[in-house]
Amino acid sequence: MKVVIPLAGKGTRLRPQTHTVPKPLLQVAGKAVLDYVIEDVLRRLDVEQLVFITGHLKEQVEAHVKAHYTVPSVFVEQVVQDGTAGAVKLAEPYIDGPLLVIFVDTLFDADLSVVASDPDVDGFIWAKEVEDYQRFGVIVTGDDGLMQRIVEKPKEPISRLANIGLYMIRDHRLLFEGINDTLTADPYLGEYFLTDALQYMIDKGSRIRVQEVEGWYDCGKPETLLATNLHLLETGRALRPAAPGDAVIVDPVRIEEGVELSGSRIGPNVTIGRGSRILRTTLSNCIVGENVVLEDSELSESLIGSQVEVRGLRGTVLLGDHSASWSEPSGT
């Protein structure tokens, strides 16, 4: 099976972090978002090739994949940001059989083994039941569990099954026929949506099974990235320093090797990257990058990039890589 991973977006909701780091490479609980997705897919499926649809800071994505994975990979730039259908269309020259499409704005607990257990359907679309259904594209199913249609941001509660952006399609020819049909129509809000191509397949008689996921964790905004960090720390990604010195540690945390702690209170829900120095500082609900210096500060709900210096700050901050911020003591 080939896997298509569109990740051309600029990640505007996570600025300033995404000015220098593409959103899929942002760290959560000590690992890039993209790595959680790729490692899970490679562990569960026989992957023939990865097809990355790149854009913003594409060189970093390509270098990261080549440095960490040996599976054959290709990289196609999406020059025109025309939506999810346009992104997947760029993978067509590389697809000659079943494909998995994954959008990496989120992490998920999905049972991909069902692909082999139900060979009679034409594909799968994974979903999660939500309360705030008006925010999502929701999937309407029949009594047989097959998709009937997708409705974007419905006003009435016709379904609470939110589309999470994970699809497996066996009939690749009909999928791209549907994408081509979608691209000839008028765009919706300036974009062409892959879900319209899936609806085309359903209208042509395809049987696409809706499969619910156990968990779905957003990585697209600062507050949801921090919530996902907490989930991961609570479910196996925590790492507590063997010798914290005089620092107070409030679990769960992930503090990498080579972090210096002195006179500080760390946690809960804090991740700190290698080589950082945390001095006389209180942190809670924060993700801190590598080689950061934090002194005399009290921060919460904050994202701090790598190679950052912070002194004397209180409250919430969002700081990208290679930045500095400090507050002079009163009376100086």
C-alpha positions as CSV (number, residue, x, y, z in Angstrom):
1,M,0.0,0.0,0.0
2,K,1.1,3.6,-0.7
3,V,0.6,6.3,1.8
4,V,-0.2,9.9,0.8
5,I,0.6,12.6,3.4
6,P,-0.4,16.1,2.5
7,L,1.4,18.7,4.7
8,A,1.8,21.8,2.6
9,G,-0.1,24.2,4.9
10,K,1.6,27.2,6.6
11,G,0.2,26.4,10.1
12,T,-0.9,30.0,10.7
13,R,-2.7,29.2,13.9
14,L,0.6,28.1,15.4
15,R,2.6,31.2,14.6
16,P,5.3,32.2,15.6
17,Q,6.4,28.6,16.0
18,T,5.6,27.8,12.4
19,H,7.6,30.8,11.0
20,T,10.7,28.6,11.3
21,V,9.4,25.1,11.8
22,P,6.8,23.4,9.6
23,K,3.7,22.4,11.6
24,P,4.2,18.6,11.2
25,L,7.7,18.9,12.7
26,L,6.6,20.7,15.8
27,Q,7.4,18.7,18.9
28,V,4.8,17.3,21.3
29,A,5.8,15.2,24.2
30,G,9.4,15.1,22.9
31,K,8.7,13.9,19.3
32,A,7.6,15.5,16.1
33,V,3.9,15.2,15.3
34,L,4.8,13.7,11.9
35,D,6.8,10.9,13.5
36,Y,3.9,9.7,15.6
37,V,1.9,9.3,12.4
38,I,4.6,7.7,10.3
39,E,5.7,5.3,13.0
40,D,2.2,4.1,13.6
41,V,1.5,3.5,9.9
42,L,4.8,1.7,9.3
43,R,4.1,-0.5,12.3
44,R,0.6,-1.5,11.3
45,L,0.7,-1.7,7.5
46,D,2.9,-3.0,4.7
47,V,3.9,0.3,3.2
48,E,5.4,0.3,-0.3
49,Q,6.0,4.1,-0.6
50,L,5.3,7.4,1.2
51,V,4.2,10.3,-1.0
52,F,4.5,13.6,0.8
53,I,2.7,16.7,-0.6
54,T,4.9,19.5,0.6
55,G,4.8,23.3,0.7
56,H,5.8,25.6,3.6
57,L,9.4,24.9,4.6
58,K,9.5,21.8,2.4
59,E,13.2,21.4,2.7
60,Q,13.0,20.7,6.4
61,V,10.3,18.1,5.9
62,E,12.3,16.3,3.2
63,A,15.5,16.4,5.3
64,H,13.7,15.0,8.3
65,V,12.1,12.1,6.5
66,K,15.3,11.1,4.8
67,A,17.2,11.2,8.1
68,H,14.7,9.1,10.0
69,Y,13.1,6.6,7.6
70,T,14.4,4.1,5.0
71,V,11.0,3.4,3.4
72,P,11.0,4.7,-0.3
73,S,9.6,8.3,-0.3
74,V,8.8,11.0,-2.8
75,F,8.1,14.7,-2.3
76,V,5.8,16.7,-4.5
77,E,5.4,20.4,-3.9
78,Q,1.9,21.9,-3.8
79,V,2.6,25.3,-5.3
80,V,-1.0,26.4,-5.4
81,Q,-2.8,26.0,-2.1
82,D,-6.2,25.0,-3.6
83,G,-7.4,22.5,-0.9
84,T,-7.2,18.9,0.0
85,A,-8.5,17.5,-3.3
86,G,-5.8,19.5,-5.1
87,A,-3.2,18.2,-2.7
88,V,-4.1,14.5,-3.2
89,K,-4.3,15.0,-7.0
90,L,-0.6,15.7,-7.0
91,A,0.1,12.1,-5.8
92,E,-1.7,10.5,-8.8
93,P,1.4,9.8,-10.9
94,Y,2.7,7.6,-8.0
95,I,-0.5,5.7,-7.2
96,D,-1.2,2.4,-8.9
97,G,-3.2,0.5,-6.3
98,P,-4.7,0.9,-2.8
99,L,-3.7,4.1,-0.9
100,L,-4.0,5.5,2.6
101,V,-4.4,9.3,2.9
102,I,-3.5,10.9,6.2
103,F,-3.7,14.6,7.1
104,V,-1.4,15.3,10.0
105,D,-3.1,18.1,11.8
106,T,-4.1,15.5,14.4
107,L,-3.0,12.3,16.1
108,F,-5.3,9.4,16.5
109,D,-5.8,6.0,18.1
110,A,-7.1,4.1,15.0
111,D,-7.3,0.4,14.3
112,L,-5.7,0.2,10.9
113,S,-5.8,-3.6,10.9
114,V,-9.5,-3.5,9.8
115,V,-8.2,-2.8,6.3
116,A,-7.3,-6.5,6.0
117,S,-10.3,-7.8,7.9
118,D,-12.9,-6.3,5.6
119,P,-11.7,-6.8,2.0
120,D,-15.2,-6.5,0.4
121,V,-15.6,-2.8,0.9
122,D,-14.0,-0.2,-1.4
123,G,-12.5,1.8,1.4
124,F,-12.6,3.2,4.9
125,I,-13.1,6.6,6.4
126,W,-12.2,7.1,10.0
127,A,-14.3,9.2,12.3
128,K,-14.8,10.3,15.9
129,E,-18.1,11.1,17.7
130,V,-18.1,14.7,19.0
131,E,-20.4,17.0,20.8
132,D,-19.6,20.2,18.9
133,Y,-20.5,18.7,15.5
134,Q,-21.2,22.1,14.0
135,R,-17.4,22.7,13.8
136,F,-16.7,19.7,11.5
137,G,-17.6,17.8,8.4
138,V,-19.8,15.0,9.7
139,I,-20.4,11.6,8.2
140,V,-23.9,10.3,7.7
141,T,-24.0,6.4,7.7
142,G,-26.6,3.8,7.0
143,D,-27.6,0.9,9.2
144,D,-24.8,-1.1,7.6
145,G,-22.1,1.3,8.8
146,L,-21.4,2.5,5.3
147,M,-20.9,6.1,4.4
148,Q,-23.9,7.8,2.7
149,R,-22.7,11.4,2.6
150,I,-20.6,14.1,4.3
151,V,-22.1,17.4,5.4
152,E,-19.8,20.3,6.3
153,K,-20.6,22.1,9.5
154,P,-24.3,21.1,9.8
155,K,-26.8,23.3,11.6
156,E,-28.9,20.3,12.5
157,P,-27.6,17.2,14.4
158,I,-27.8,14.8,11.4
159,S,-24.6,13.1,12.7
160,R,-22.0,13.5,15.4
161,L,-19.4,11.5,13.5
162,A,-16.6,14.0,12.7
163,N,-14.3,13.3,9.7
164,I,-10.8,13.2,11.1
165,G,-8.8,13.2,7.8
166,L,-7.8,9.5,7.5
167,Y,-8.9,7.5,4.5
168,M,-8.1,4.2,2.9
169,I,-9.2,3.7,-0.8
170,R,-8.9,0.5,-2.8
171,D,-10.3,1.9,-6.1
172,H,-7.7,4.5,-6.8
173,R,-8.9,5.1,-10.4
174,L,-12.4,6.1,-9.2
175,L,-10.9,8.3,-6.4
176,F,-8.9,10.3,-9.0
177,E,-11.9,10.4,-11.3
178,G,-13.8,12.0,-8.4
179,I,-11.0,14.4,-7.7
180,N,-10.9,15.5,-11.3
181,D,-14.7,16.0,-11.2
182,T,-14.3,18.1,-8.0
183,L,-11.6,20.2,-9.5
184,T,-13.9,21.2,-12.5
185,A,-16.6,22.5,-10.1
186,D,-16.6,25.9,-8.4
187,P,-14.4,26.0,-5.3
188,Y,-16.0,26.3,-1.9
189,L,-14.4,29.1,0.1
190,G,-11.6,29.1,-2.5
191,E,-10.7,25.4,-2.0
192,Y,-11.5,22.0,-3.4
193,F,-12.3,19.3,-0.8
194,L,-11.3,15.7,-1.0
195,T,-14.6,14.8,0.7
196,D,-16.4,15.9,-2.5
197,A,-14.4,13.3,-4.4
198,L,-15.4,10.6,-1.8
199,Q,-19.0,11.7,-2.2
200,Y,-18.6,11.2,-6.0
201,M,-17.4,7.7,-5.3
202,I,-20.4,7.0,-3.1
203,D,-22.7,8.3,-5.8
204,K,-21.1,5.9,-8.3
205,G,-21.8,3.0,-6.0
206,S,-18.7,2.7,-3.9
207,R,-19.0,1.1,-0.4
208,I,-16.9,3.0,2.1
209,R,-17.1,1.8,5.7
210,V,-17.0,4.3,8.5
211,Q,-14.7,3.3,11.3
212,E,-14.6,5.1,14.6
213,V,-11.3,5.9,16.4
214,E,-10.8,5.6,20.1
215,G,-8.9,8.9,20.4
216,W,-8.4,12.0,18.3
217,Y,-6.0,14.7,19.4
218,D,-5.7,18.0,17.7
219,C,-2.2,19.6,17.1
220,G,-3.4,22.6,15.2
221,K,-3.6,25.3,17.8
222,P,-1.5,26.2,20.9
223,E,-4.2,25.2,23.4
224,T,-4.9,21.9,21.6
225,L,-1.2,21.1,21.2
226,L,-0.8,21.5,24.9
227,A,-3.8,19.3,25.6
228,T,-2.3,16.6,23.3
229,N,1.0,16.9,25.1
230,L,-0.8,16.1,28.3
231,H,-2.5,13.1,26.9
232,L,0.8,11.7,25.6
233,L,2.6,12.3,28.9
234,E,-0.2,10.5,30.7
235,T,-0.1,7.5,28.3
236,G,3.5,6.6,28.2
237,R,5.6,9.5,27.0
238,A,6.5,10.9,30.4
239,L,10.2,11.1,31.4
240,R,11.2,12.2,34.9
241,P,14.8,13.2,35.6
242,A,16.8,10.8,37.7
243,A,18.4,13.5,39.7
244,P,16.3,16.7,39.7
245,G,18.4,18.4,42.3
246,D,16.5,21.1,44.2
247,A,13.8,21.3,41.6
248,V,10.2,20.3,42.4
249,I,8.7,18.0,39.8
250,V,4.9,17.8,39.5
251,D,3.9,14.9,37.2
252,P,3.4,14.3,34.4
253,V,6.5,15.8,32.7
254,R,9.0,14.9,30.0
255,I,12.4,16.3,30.8
256,E,15.1,15.2,28.3
257,E,18.6,14.3,29.1
258,G,21.0,17.2,29.6
259,V,18.5,19.6,31.0
260,E,19.8,21.7,33.9
261,L,17.2,22.5,36.7
262,S,17.9,24.8,39.6
263,G,15.5,26.3,42.1
264,S,12.5,25.6,39.8
265,R,9.1,24.0,39.9
266,I,8.3,22.0,36.8
267,G,4.8,20.6,36.0
268,P,2.3,19.4,35.5
269,N,2.2,18.9,31.7
270,V,5.6,20.2,30.8
271,T,8.0,19.0,28.1
272,I,11.6,20.4,28.0
273,G,14.1,19.6,25.2
274,R,17.7,18.6,25.5
275,G,20.3,21.1,26.6
276,S,18.0,23.6,28.2
277,R,18.7,25.5,31.5
278,I,15.7,26.2,33.8
279,L,16.8,28.5,36.7
280,R,14.5,29.8,39.4
281,T,11.5,29.3,37.2
282,T,8.0,27.9,37.5
283,L,6.5,26.1,34.5
284,S,3.1,24.5,34.0
285,N,1.3,23.4,30.8
286,C,4.3,24.3,28.7
287,I,6.3,22.9,25.8
288,V,9.9,24.1,25.8
289,G,12.4,23.4,23.0
290,E,16.1,22.5,23.0
291,N,18.9,24.7,24.2
292,V,16.6,27.2,25.9
293,V,17.5,29.4,28.9
294,L,14.7,30.3,31.2
295,E,15.5,32.4,34.3
296,D,13.4,34.0,37.0
297,S,10.2,33.4,35.2
298,E,6.7,32.0,35.9
299,L,5.0,30.7,32.8
300,S,1.9,28.7,31.9
301,E,0.0,27.7,28.8
302,S,3.2,28.6,26.8
303,L,5.0,27.3,23.7
304,I,8.7,28.2,23.5
305,G,10.9,27.2,20.6
306,S,14.5,26.1,20.5
307,Q,17.5,28.3,21.3
308,V,15.4,30.9,23.1
309,E,16.3,33.1,26.1
310,V,13.7,34.2,28.6
311,R,14.3,36.2,31.7
312,G,11.9,37.7,34.3
313,L,8.6,36.9,32.5
314,R,5.2,36.1,34.0
315,G,2.1,34.7,32.3
316,T,1.7,33.1,28.9
317,V,4.1,33.5,26.0
318,L,4.4,32.1,22.4
319,L,8.0,32.3,21.3
320,G,9.5,30.9,18.1
321,D,13.0,29.6,17.6
322,H,16.0,31.9,18.1
323,S,14.1,34.6,20.0
324,A,14.7,36.4,23.3
325,S,12.4,38.1,25.8
326,W,13.0,39.5,29.2
327,S,11.6,41.9,31.8
328,E,14.0,44.2,33.7
329,P,13.6,44.1,37.5
330,S,11.7,47.0,39.0
331,G,13.9,49.9,40.2
332,T,16.6,49.4,37.5
